[in-house]
């Protein structure tokens, strides 16, 4: 009979996975790191200088701010006078047209006609422009430069006419002939004769703008810029900005991107190398699993990349980023010590791109420590809310202490930072839904999921209670026993309790063949020992199939596969030998598929399961009989080598025996027989 086998990989370090994760992480982190060499001191206008005396190491100009330069440009532009050329042909043509109309269509004395034409020519000689242009000039330069005979002379705006002004001038000066001028459509003969000279005007405008100086002064080498405690006023702020720009400019000319990148590579390799060394020395088992390697390296890299992008684009404050999500995730899925080491490495990776790394490192280290200490065992949303609040308060408190030490004055504190800490706490709440994503991506199982799975209203457990009620009660009892043992020896109690609830779900396939579900009739009486053994052994493989079908985590599936290890179904194995003396026994038929337990929690479940089942067979429940049965069961498991692959000690086993004996005595204690009336 072909049966599915469950094997555990040997505990070998995944060297290929480590190298690949290391190379990719270094490449990605270095790619996003800011390339420019920046001024390393932080300063803000209106706040005190927190460093020592700053002395200029070289001469540099005090550059004007963009706002000041824009203001100067605006002022110079208002003094700009555009160039116009007068078109005399327009004058002659329009004056002749009007004269012809007045002669042909109206009876008007020659003296009046000549006077009108002379006035019109005089207006044209001064210059006419459109109404729109006149309004623009009136709001800007108040005049023009008129080009005549290759000479330009400035003309005030009041000495030239718009088309409307020219019309009013002729009408008002010739009231007697105004009716004739209107009848002749005078406005058709008044058109702009001043033509804008774009070439000369734009050249003049550029000359004016280029005359603006970008510097407002110079600082000499050796000159003191600012001293510790001095307030950074507007002038000093401009000097510091100029000094920073000059330093960055000099660095750009003396340092090559290749050298900067080389420094980044060394920095990242050393930090990630320290993380690998720690895992190798103290958490070697994580290096055996690709999912653990990938999760640690990805989590340690993602937030530094976000930090680099924010710094490079000068976008918001990096203190808003919820860096403590990383130690929370690693603490929940791995352990607290690895979480803290990973958090420190991540913070150091971020710090190299910041102006004030000291403050950042202190604040984030404290925040990470608080997050790990308050969320060692996440099982509900309320725990995460509490952690978010305490992390925000802790960050604010340590930053407040740093500012008090630096400034010595509460009025000079940077109040905006405390809003950032509050925003950080709010963003930290997103760790709860993100945890589900990490579980699905990397195949981990959090306590939140275990608590949800241990709910007896879960469809699979509800089905177990209906189909195999005896097995369901056995699973609950084993879960309670195993959880108590786990608590006493420092194992994961929620994990072993949840695993215990599902370890026998395979018995739902043929529930009547298992003694806890029988009520007087034993179907094994009609079967051969071989067939009975096949049915009993199959509850492990059937349980694994049911678990996989219902999407249970691999952690729970491992409990199902290992709760009998690779032990034998001894009752029917011995019965077969007694009934068939001298016949070769196919031991595989009577052997559970395994593997043997390979975690501490799986070993606890095996001991609790076997002890609880064996104790049910006792005819008398006394302290001695229960103790002897527990001793016998666990000693047999040890003798047959079921615990060789798991990290359990003799001390752990001794405690487990004591706890199981105590709890089973309580469960099966005898009651006093009350007298009858």
PAMARKOL-626629 format. One record per residue (C-alpha): residue in one letter; x, y, z. Coordinates in Angstrom, 1 decimal. Example, Ala and Ser with C-alpha at 12.3 -4.5 7.8 and 13.67 -1.06 7.14 Angstrom:
2
aa,xx,yy,zz
A,12.3,-4.5,7.8 .
S,13.7,-1.1,7.1 .
END
This chain:
677
aa,xx,yy,zz
X,0.0,0.0,0.0 .
X,1.5,3.3,-1.1 .
X,1.3,5.9,1.7 .
X,2.4,9.5,1.9 .
X,5.6,10.2,3.8 .
X,6.5,13.3,5.6 .
X,10.2,14.1,5.9 .
X,12.0,17.0,7.5 .
X,15.0,18.6,5.7 .
X,18.3,18.4,7.4 .
X,19.3,21.5,9.3 .
X,21.8,22.9,6.8 .
X,22.4,26.6,6.4 .
X,20.9,27.9,3.1 .
X,24.2,29.5,1.8 .
X,22.8,30.3,-1.6 .
X,19.7,32.0,-0.1 .
X,21.9,34.1,2.2 .
X,24.3,35.2,-0.5 .
X,21.5,36.0,-2.9 .
X,19.6,38.0,-0.3 .
X,22.8,39.8,0.7 .
X,23.7,40.8,-2.8 .
X,20.2,42.0,-3.8 .
X,19.8,43.9,-0.5 .
X,23.2,45.7,-0.9 .
X,22.5,46.5,-4.5 .
X,19.1,47.9,-3.9 .
X,20.0,49.9,-0.8 .
X,23.1,51.4,-2.4 .
X,21.1,52.3,-5.5 .
X,18.6,54.4,-3.5 .
X,21.2,56.0,-1.2 .
X,21.6,59.8,-1.8 .
X,24.8,60.3,-3.9 .
X,25.6,63.9,-2.9 .
X,27.8,64.7,0.0 .
X,25.7,67.0,2.2 .
X,26.3,69.6,4.9 .
X,26.0,67.6,8.1 .
X,24.7,70.3,10.5 .
X,21.0,71.1,11.0 .
X,19.8,74.6,11.5 .
X,16.6,76.6,11.3 .
X,15.9,80.3,11.2 .
X,14.8,81.7,14.6 .
X,16.4,78.8,16.5 .
X,19.7,78.6,18.4 .
X,22.8,77.1,16.9 .
X,23.3,73.8,18.7 .
X,26.9,73.1,17.7 .
X,30.2,74.8,18.5 .
X,31.6,78.0,16.9 .
X,31.6,77.7,13.1 .
X,34.6,79.2,11.4 .
X,34.8,79.7,7.6 .
X,37.5,77.5,6.2 .
X,37.6,79.4,2.9 .
X,36.3,82.5,1.2 .
X,32.7,82.2,-0.1 .
X,30.0,84.6,-1.4 .
X,26.8,85.2,0.6 .
X,24.2,84.2,-1.9 .
X,20.9,86.0,-2.0 .
X,17.8,83.9,-1.4 .
X,15.6,83.0,-4.3 .
X,12.9,85.2,-2.8 .
X,15.3,88.2,-2.7 .
X,16.5,87.6,-6.3 .
X,12.9,87.3,-7.5 .
X,12.0,90.6,-5.7 .
X,14.9,92.4,-7.3 .
X,14.0,91.0,-10.8 .
X,10.5,92.3,-10.3 .
X,11.7,95.7,-9.2 .
X,14.1,95.9,-12.2 .
X,11.4,94.8,-14.6 .
X,9.2,97.7,-13.5 .
X,11.9,100.1,-14.5 .
X,12.2,98.6,-18.0 .
X,11.1,100.8,-20.9 .
X,10.2,99.1,-24.1 .
X,11.3,100.3,-27.6 .
X,8.9,101.5,-30.3 .
X,9.4,102.7,-33.9 .
X,7.1,105.2,-35.6 .
X,5.7,104.2,-39.0 .
X,5.4,107.5,-41.0 .
X,3.8,105.8,-44.0 .
X,0.8,105.0,-41.9 .
X,0.6,108.7,-41.0 .
X,0.7,109.9,-44.6 .
X,-1.7,107.3,-45.8 .
X,-4.4,107.9,-43.2 .
X,-4.2,111.7,-43.4 .
X,-4.6,111.6,-47.2 .
X,-7.5,109.2,-46.9 .
X,-9.3,111.5,-44.4 .
X,-8.6,114.6,-46.6 .
X,-10.0,112.9,-49.6 .
X,-13.2,111.9,-47.8 .
X,-13.7,115.4,-46.4 .
X,-13.3,116.9,-49.9 .
X,-15.5,114.4,-51.8 .
X,-18.3,113.9,-49.3 .
X,-18.7,117.0,-47.2 .
X,-19.0,120.7,-47.9 .
X,-16.4,122.1,-45.6 .
X,-14.2,125.2,-45.9 .
X,-10.6,124.6,-47.0 .
X,-9.2,126.3,-43.9 .
X,-11.2,124.0,-41.6 .
X,-10.2,120.9,-43.6 .
X,-6.6,121.8,-43.5 .
X,-6.7,122.6,-39.8 .
X,-8.3,119.2,-39.1 .
X,-5.7,117.4,-41.2 .
X,-2.8,119.3,-39.5 .
X,-4.1,118.4,-36.1 .
X,-4.5,114.7,-37.1 .
X,-0.9,114.7,-38.5 .
X,0.4,116.3,-35.3 .
X,-1.3,113.5,-33.2 .
X,0.2,110.8,-35.5 .
X,3.6,112.4,-35.2 .
X,3.4,112.1,-31.4 .
X,2.4,108.5,-31.8 .
X,-0.7,106.3,-31.5 .
X,-0.9,102.8,-29.9 .
X,-3.8,100.4,-29.3 .
X,-5.9,100.8,-26.2 .
X,-4.7,97.4,-24.8 .
X,-1.0,98.3,-25.2 .
X,-1.6,101.7,-23.6 .
X,-3.2,100.1,-20.5 .
X,-0.2,97.7,-20.2 .
X,2.3,100.5,-20.4 .
X,0.3,102.6,-18.0 .
X,0.5,99.7,-15.4 .
X,4.2,99.0,-15.8 .
X,6.7,101.5,-17.2 .
X,4.8,104.8,-17.7 .
X,6.6,105.5,-21.0 .
X,8.5,104.2,-24.1 .
X,11.7,104.7,-26.0 .
X,10.8,106.1,-29.4 .
X,13.2,105.3,-32.2 .
X,13.6,108.0,-34.9 .
X,16.4,108.2,-37.4 .
X,18.3,105.4,-35.5 .
X,18.1,107.4,-32.3 .
X,16.1,106.4,-29.3 .
X,14.5,109.0,-27.0 .
X,12.4,108.4,-23.9 .
X,8.8,109.6,-24.3 .
X,6.4,109.8,-21.4 .
X,3.2,108.0,-21.8 .
X,1.2,111.2,-21.4 .
X,2.8,112.5,-24.6 .
X,1.5,109.7,-26.8 .
X,-2.1,108.7,-27.6 .
X,-4.2,105.6,-27.5 .
X,-6.6,105.3,-30.4 .
X,-9.5,106.3,-28.1 .
X,-7.5,109.3,-26.8 .
X,-6.7,110.5,-30.3 .
X,-10.4,110.3,-31.3 .
X,-11.5,112.3,-28.2 .
X,-8.7,114.9,-28.8 .
X,-9.8,115.6,-32.4 .
X,-13.5,115.7,-31.5 .
X,-13.1,118.0,-28.5 .
X,-10.7,120.4,-30.3 .
X,-13.1,120.8,-33.3 .
X,-16.5,121.1,-31.8 .
X,-17.9,122.9,-34.9 .
X,-16.8,120.1,-37.2 .
X,-17.4,117.2,-34.8 .
X,-20.6,116.1,-36.6 .
X,-18.7,116.0,-39.9 .
X,-15.9,113.9,-38.3 .
X,-18.4,111.5,-36.7 .
X,-20.2,111.2,-40.0 .
X,-16.9,110.4,-41.8 .
X,-16.2,107.6,-39.2 .
X,-13.1,109.3,-37.8 .
X,-12.1,106.2,-35.8 .
X,-11.4,104.3,-39.0 .
X,-8.6,106.7,-39.8 .
X,-6.9,106.5,-36.4 .
X,-4.9,103.3,-36.2 .
X,-1.6,102.6,-34.2 .
X,1.5,103.8,-35.9 .
X,3.9,103.0,-33.1 .
X,5.3,99.5,-33.7 .
X,6.8,97.5,-30.8 .
X,10.5,96.6,-31.5 .
X,10.8,93.2,-29.9 .
X,14.5,92.7,-30.6 .
X,15.7,95.9,-28.9 .
X,13.2,95.6,-26.1 .
X,14.1,92.0,-25.2 .
X,17.9,92.8,-25.4 .
X,17.3,95.7,-23.1 .
X,15.3,93.5,-20.7 .
X,18.1,90.8,-20.6 .
X,20.7,93.5,-19.9 .
X,18.7,94.7,-16.9 .
X,18.2,91.2,-15.5 .
X,21.9,90.2,-15.9 .
X,22.9,93.3,-14.0 .
X,21.4,91.7,-10.9 .
X,24.1,90.3,-8.6 .
X,23.5,86.9,-7.0 .
X,25.7,87.6,-4.0 .
X,25.1,90.2,-1.3 .
X,28.5,90.1,0.2 .
X,31.5,87.8,1.0 .
X,32.7,85.9,4.0 .
X,36.5,85.7,4.4 .
X,38.4,82.6,5.4 .
X,38.8,82.4,9.2 .
X,35.8,84.6,9.8 .
X,33.4,83.3,12.5 .
X,30.0,82.6,11.1 .
X,28.1,81.7,14.3 .
X,28.8,80.6,17.9 .
X,27.1,78.0,20.0 .
X,23.8,79.2,21.4 .
X,23.5,82.2,19.0 .
X,20.1,82.6,17.4 .
X,20.1,81.9,13.6 .
X,18.6,85.2,12.3 .
X,17.8,85.9,8.6 .
X,21.3,87.1,7.7 .
X,23.1,84.3,9.4 .
X,20.6,81.8,7.9 .
X,21.5,83.1,4.4 .
X,25.2,82.8,5.3 .
X,24.8,79.2,6.5 .
X,22.9,78.3,3.3 .
X,25.6,79.8,1.2 .
X,28.3,78.0,3.2 .
X,26.4,74.7,2.7 .
X,26.1,75.3,-1.0 .
X,29.8,76.1,-1.4 .
X,30.8,72.9,0.6 .
X,28.5,70.7,-1.6 .
X,29.9,72.4,-4.7 .
X,33.5,71.8,-3.6 .
X,32.7,68.2,-2.7 .
X,31.1,67.6,-6.1 .
X,34.2,68.7,-7.8 .
X,36.6,66.7,-5.6 .
X,34.7,63.5,-4.9 .
X,33.5,61.1,-7.6 .
X,30.2,59.2,-7.5 .
X,32.2,56.0,-7.8 .
X,34.0,56.7,-4.5 .
X,30.8,57.7,-2.8 .
X,29.1,54.5,-4.0 .
X,32.1,52.5,-2.9 .
X,31.7,53.9,0.6 .
X,28.0,53.1,0.6 .
X,28.7,49.5,-0.4 .
X,31.2,49.0,2.4 .
X,28.8,50.6,4.9 .
X,25.9,48.4,3.9 .
X,27.9,45.2,3.7 .
X,29.4,45.7,7.2 .
X,25.9,46.2,8.7 .
X,24.2,43.4,6.9 .
X,27.2,41.2,7.6 .
X,26.9,41.8,11.3 .
X,23.2,40.7,11.1 .
X,24.2,37.5,9.4 .
X,27.0,36.9,12.0 .
X,24.5,37.3,14.8 .
X,22.0,34.9,13.1 .
X,24.8,32.4,12.6 .
X,26.0,32.5,16.2 .
X,22.7,32.7,18.0 .
X,19.8,31.9,15.7 .
X,21.3,29.4,13.3 .
X,18.0,27.7,12.6 .
X,16.7,30.9,10.8 .
X,19.5,30.6,8.3 .
X,18.2,27.1,7.4 .
X,14.9,28.5,6.1 .
X,14.8,30.7,3.0 .
X,11.5,32.3,4.1 .
X,13.2,33.5,7.3 .
X,16.2,34.9,5.4 .
X,14.0,36.7,2.9 .
X,11.7,38.2,5.5 .
X,14.5,39.6,7.6 .
X,16.4,41.1,4.7 .
X,13.3,42.5,3.0 .
X,12.0,44.1,6.2 .
X,15.4,45.6,7.1 .
X,15.7,47.1,3.6 .
X,12.2,48.5,2.8 .
X,12.0,51.3,5.3 .
X,15.6,52.5,4.7 .
X,14.7,52.8,1.0 .
X,11.7,54.9,1.9 .
X,13.9,57.0,4.2 .
X,16.4,57.6,1.4 .
X,13.7,58.7,-1.1 .
X,12.2,61.1,1.5 .
X,15.7,62.6,2.1 .
X,16.6,62.8,-1.6 .
X,13.3,64.6,-2.5 .
X,13.2,66.7,0.7 .
X,9.7,65.3,1.3 .
X,8.2,65.6,4.8 .
X,10.0,64.2,7.9 .
X,11.5,60.7,8.2 .
X,10.2,60.6,11.8 .
X,6.8,59.9,10.4 .
X,7.8,56.6,9.0 .
X,6.8,53.7,11.4 .
X,10.2,52.1,11.7 .
X,9.0,50.1,14.7 .
X,6.9,47.9,12.4 .
X,10.0,46.0,11.6 .
X,10.9,44.9,15.1 .
X,7.2,44.1,15.8 .
X,6.9,41.8,12.8 .
X,10.2,40.0,13.5 .
X,9.4,39.7,17.2 .
X,6.0,38.2,16.4 .
X,7.2,35.7,13.8 .
X,10.7,35.0,15.2 .
X,12.0,36.3,18.6 .
X,12.6,39.5,20.5 .
X,16.4,39.4,20.4 .
X,16.5,39.1,16.7 .
X,13.9,41.8,16.4 .
X,16.0,44.3,18.4 .
X,19.3,43.5,16.5 .
X,17.5,43.8,13.1 .
X,15.9,47.1,14.3 .
X,19.3,48.5,15.2 .
X,20.8,47.5,11.9 .
X,17.9,49.1,10.0 .
X,18.2,52.3,12.0 .
X,21.9,52.5,11.3 .
X,21.2,52.0,7.6 .
X,18.8,54.9,7.6 .
X,21.1,57.2,9.7 .
X,23.9,57.5,7.1 .
X,21.6,59.7,4.9 .
X,20.4,62.1,7.7 .
X,21.7,65.4,8.8 .
X,21.3,64.6,12.5 .
X,21.9,60.8,12.8 .
X,22.6,61.0,16.6 .
X,19.1,62.1,17.5 .
X,17.5,59.7,15.0 .
X,19.4,56.7,16.3 .
X,18.5,57.5,19.9 .
X,14.8,58.1,19.2 .
X,14.4,55.0,17.0 .
X,16.3,52.7,19.3 .
X,14.1,53.7,22.3 .
X,11.0,53.4,20.1 .
X,12.0,49.9,18.9 .
X,12.8,48.8,22.5 .
X,9.4,49.9,23.7 .
X,7.6,48.2,20.8 .
X,9.4,44.9,21.4 .
X,8.8,45.0,25.2 .
X,5.1,45.8,25.0 .
X,4.2,43.5,22.1 .
X,6.1,40.2,22.7 .
X,2.9,38.2,22.2 .
X,0.4,39.8,19.8 .
X,-3.0,38.2,20.0 .
X,-5.5,41.2,19.8 .
X,-5.9,44.6,18.2 .
X,-6.0,46.3,21.6 .
X,-2.4,45.3,22.3 .
X,-1.2,47.0,19.1 .
X,-3.1,50.2,20.0 .
X,-1.4,50.2,23.4 .
X,2.0,49.7,21.8 .
X,1.4,52.5,19.3 .
X,0.5,54.9,22.0 .
X,3.5,53.9,24.2 .
X,5.9,54.1,21.3 .
X,4.7,57.6,20.3 .
X,5.0,58.8,23.9 .
X,8.4,57.2,24.4 .
X,9.7,58.8,21.2 .
X,8.4,62.2,22.2 .
X,9.9,61.8,25.7 .
X,13.4,60.9,24.6 .
X,13.4,63.7,21.9 .
X,12.2,66.2,24.5 .
X,15.1,65.1,26.8 .
X,17.6,65.6,23.9 .
X,16.3,69.1,23.1 .
X,16.3,70.2,26.7 .
X,20.0,69.1,27.0 .
X,20.9,70.9,23.8 .
X,18.9,74.1,24.3 .
X,18.3,74.4,28.0 .
X,15.1,76.4,27.2 .
X,11.6,75.0,26.8 .
X,10.6,77.9,24.5 .
X,13.0,76.9,21.9 .
X,11.7,73.3,21.4 .
X,10.7,72.1,17.9 .
X,7.0,71.5,18.5 .
X,6.4,70.2,15.0 .
X,8.4,67.0,15.8 .
X,5.8,66.0,18.4 .
X,3.1,66.0,15.7 .
X,5.3,63.7,13.7 .
X,5.5,61.3,16.6 .
X,1.7,61.3,16.8 .
X,1.4,60.6,13.1 .
X,4.0,57.8,13.5 .
X,1.8,56.2,16.2 .
X,-1.2,56.3,13.9 .
X,0.7,54.7,11.0 .
X,2.0,52.0,13.3 .
X,-1.6,50.7,13.6 .
X,-1.4,49.5,10.0 .
X,0.9,46.8,11.3 .
X,-2.2,44.7,12.1 .
X,-3.4,44.3,8.4 .
X,0.1,44.2,7.1 .
X,0.8,41.2,9.3 .
X,-1.7,39.2,7.3 .
X,0.2,40.0,4.1 .
X,3.5,38.9,5.7 .
X,1.9,35.6,6.8 .
X,0.7,34.9,3.3 .
X,3.9,36.0,1.5 .
X,6.4,34.2,3.8 .
X,4.3,31.4,5.2 .
X,4.6,32.4,8.9 .
X,1.8,32.1,11.4 .
X,1.2,34.8,14.0 .
X,-0.5,34.4,17.4 .
X,-3.4,36.4,16.0 .
X,-4.1,33.7,13.4 .
X,-3.6,31.0,16.1 .
X,-6.1,32.6,18.3 .
X,-8.6,32.8,15.4 .
X,-8.0,29.1,14.5 .
X,-8.4,28.0,18.1 .
X,-12.0,29.3,18.2 .
X,-14.2,26.3,18.5 .
X,-16.7,28.0,16.2 .
X,-14.2,27.5,13.4 .
X,-16.0,25.4,10.7 .
X,-13.4,22.5,10.9 .
X,-13.5,22.3,14.7 .
X,-17.3,22.5,14.7 .
X,-17.5,19.7,12.2 .
X,-15.1,17.7,14.4 .
X,-17.3,18.2,17.4 .
X,-20.4,17.0,15.5 .
X,-18.8,14.0,13.6 .
X,-16.4,12.8,16.3 .
X,-17.4,14.3,19.7 .
X,-15.1,12.0,21.7 .
X,-12.1,13.1,19.6 .
X,-13.1,16.7,20.0 .
X,-13.2,16.4,23.8 .
X,-9.9,14.6,23.7 .
X,-8.4,17.4,21.6 .
X,-9.5,20.1,24.0 .
X,-8.1,18.1,27.0 .
X,-4.8,17.5,25.2 .
X,-4.7,21.2,24.3 .
X,-5.1,22.3,27.9 .
X,-2.4,19.8,29.1 .
X,0.1,20.8,26.4 .
X,-0.5,24.5,26.9 .
X,0.2,24.2,30.6 .
X,3.4,22.3,30.0 .
X,4.5,24.9,27.4 .
X,3.9,27.7,29.9 .
X,6.1,25.9,32.5 .
X,9.1,25.3,30.2 .
X,8.9,28.5,28.2 .
X,7.5,27.1,25.0 .
X,4.8,28.7,22.8 .
X,1.6,27.8,24.6 .
X,-0.8,29.3,22.0 .
X,0.9,27.4,19.2 .
X,0.8,24.0,20.9 .
X,-2.8,24.6,22.1 .
X,-4.0,25.3,18.5 .
X,-2.0,22.4,17.1 .
X,-3.6,20.1,19.7 .
X,-7.1,21.1,18.6 .
X,-6.4,20.0,15.1 .
X,-4.0,17.1,15.6 .
X,-6.7,14.4,15.3 .
X,-9.0,15.9,12.6 .
X,-8.2,12.9,10.4 .
X,-10.4,10.8,12.7 .
X,-13.5,12.5,11.1 .
X,-13.1,10.1,8.1 .
X,-13.9,6.9,10.2 .
X,-14.8,8.2,13.7 .
X,-16.3,4.9,14.9 .
X,-13.0,3.1,14.6 .
X,-11.5,5.2,17.4 .
X,-12.3,4.2,21.0 .
X,-13.2,7.7,22.3 .
X,-16.1,7.8,19.8 .
X,-17.4,4.3,20.4 .
X,-20.4,3.5,22.5 .
X,-20.2,-0.3,23.3 .
X,-19.6,-1.5,19.7 .
X,-16.0,-1.9,18.5 .
X,-15.8,-2.4,14.7 .
X,-12.2,-3.6,15.0 .
X,-13.6,-6.9,16.3 .
X,-14.6,-7.8,12.8 .
X,-11.3,-6.6,11.1 .
X,-7.9,-8.2,10.9 .
X,-5.0,-6.5,12.8 .
X,-3.6,-5.3,9.4 .
X,-6.8,-3.6,8.3 .
X,-7.3,-2.1,11.8 .
X,-3.8,-0.7,11.8 .
X,-4.3,0.8,8.3 .
X,-7.3,2.7,9.5 .
X,-5.7,4.0,12.6 .
X,-2.5,5.0,10.9 .
X,-4.4,6.7,8.1 .
X,-5.9,9.3,10.4 .
X,-2.5,11.1,10.2 .
X,-2.4,11.2,6.4 .
X,-6.2,12.0,6.2 .
X,-5.7,14.8,8.8 .
X,-2.9,16.3,6.7 .
X,-5.1,16.2,3.6 .
X,-8.0,17.9,5.4 .
X,-5.7,20.5,6.8 .
X,-4.3,21.3,3.4 .
X,-7.8,21.4,1.8 .
X,-9.0,23.9,4.4 .
X,-5.9,26.1,4.1 .
X,-4.5,25.5,7.6 .
X,-1.0,26.9,8.1 .
X,2.0,24.6,7.7 .
X,2.7,24.9,11.4 .
X,-0.6,23.2,12.2 .
X,-0.1,20.6,9.5 .
X,3.3,19.7,11.1 .
X,1.5,19.0,14.5 .
X,-0.9,16.6,12.7 .
X,2.0,14.8,11.0 .
X,4.3,14.5,14.0 .
X,1.9,13.8,17.0 .
X,2.6,10.0,16.6 .
X,6.0,10.5,15.1 .
X,7.2,7.3,13.3 .
X,6.0,5.1,16.1 .
X,4.1,1.8,15.7 .
X,0.4,1.0,16.2 .
X,1.5,-1.4,19.0 .
X,-1.7,-3.0,20.0 .
X,-2.5,-4.3,16.5 .
X,1.2,-4.9,15.7 .
X,1.5,-7.3,18.8 .
X,-1.9,-8.8,18.0 .
X,-0.8,-9.6,14.4 .
X,2.4,-11.3,15.8 .
X,0.4,-13.4,18.3 .
X,-2.1,-14.5,15.6 .
X,0.5,-15.2,13.0 .
X,3.6,-16.7,14.6 .
X,6.5,-17.2,12.3 .
X,5.1,-14.9,9.6 .
X,7.2,-12.0,8.5 .
X,5.6,-8.7,9.5 .
X,5.4,-5.7,7.2 .
X,6.2,-3.1,9.8 .
X,5.4,-0.3,7.4 .
X,1.7,-1.2,7.6 .
X,1.8,-0.7,11.4 .
X,4.0,2.5,11.4 .
X,2.8,6.0,11.4 .
X,4.2,8.1,8.5 .
X,5.8,10.7,10.8 .
X,8.2,12.5,10.9 .
X,9.2,12.6,14.5 .
X,8.7,15.9,16.3 .
X,11.3,18.5,15.3 .
X,10.2,21.4,17.5 .
X,9.8,21.8,21.2 .
X,6.0,22.4,20.8 .
X,5.5,19.2,18.8 .
X,7.3,17.1,21.4 .
X,5.1,18.6,24.1 .
X,2.0,17.7,22.1 .
X,3.2,14.1,21.6 .
X,3.8,13.7,25.3 .
X,0.4,15.2,26.3 .
X,-1.5,13.3,23.6 .
X,-0.1,9.9,24.5 .
X,-0.4,10.5,28.3 .
X,-4.0,11.6,28.1 .
X,-5.0,8.7,25.9 .
X,-3.1,6.1,28.0 .
X,-4.6,7.5,31.3 .
X,-8.1,6.8,29.9 .
X,-7.3,3.1,29.9 .
X,-6.7,3.0,33.7 .
X,-9.1,1.0,35.8 .
X,-8.4,3.0,38.9 .
X,-7.4,6.7,39.1 .
X,-4.9,7.3,41.9 .
X,-1.9,9.5,42.2 .
X,0.4,6.5,41.9 .
X,-1.3,4.9,38.9 .
X,-1.5,8.2,37.0 .
X,2.1,9.1,37.8 .
X,3.4,5.6,36.8 .
X,1.4,5.7,33.5 .
X,2.8,9.2,32.6 .
X,6.3,8.0,33.4 .
X,5.9,4.8,31.4 .
X,4.5,6.6,28.3 .
X,7.1,9.4,28.2 .
X,10.1,7.1,29.0 .
X,9.0,4.8,26.2 .
X,8.9,7.7,23.8 .
X,12.4,8.7,24.9 .
X,13.7,5.2,24.6 .
X,12.3,4.8,21.1 .
X,14.1,8.0,20.0 .
X,11.1,10.2,19.2 .
X,12.7,13.3,20.6 .
X,16.1,13.1,19.0 .
X,15.3,15.7,16.3 .
X,13.8,18.4,18.6 .
X,15.4,20.8,21.0 .
X,14.0,19.4,24.3 .
X,16.1,18.8,27.4 .
X,15.9,16.2,30.2 .
X,14.9,19.1,32.5 .
X,12.0,20.0,30.1 .
X,10.9,16.4,30.1 .
X,11.0,16.1,33.9 .
X,8.8,19.3,34.2 .
X,6.4,17.9,31.5 .
X,6.0,14.7,33.5 .
X,5.2,16.6,36.7 .
X,2.7,19.0,35.0 .
X,0.9,16.2,33.2 .
X,0.6,14.1,36.4 .
X,-0.8,17.0,38.3 .
X,-3.3,18.0,35.7 .
X,-4.4,14.4,35.0 .
X,-4.9,13.8,38.7 .
X,-7.1,16.9,38.8 .
X,-9.1,15.7,35.7 .
X,-9.6,12.2,37.0 .
X,-9.9,12.7,40.7 .
X,-12.4,10.5,42.6 .
X,-15.4,12.1,44.3 .
X,-16.8,11.4,47.8 .
X,-19.8,9.1,47.8 .
X,-22.6,11.1,49.4 .
X,-25.0,9.2,51.8 .
X,-28.5,8.5,50.5 .
X,-31.6,9.3,52.5 .
END
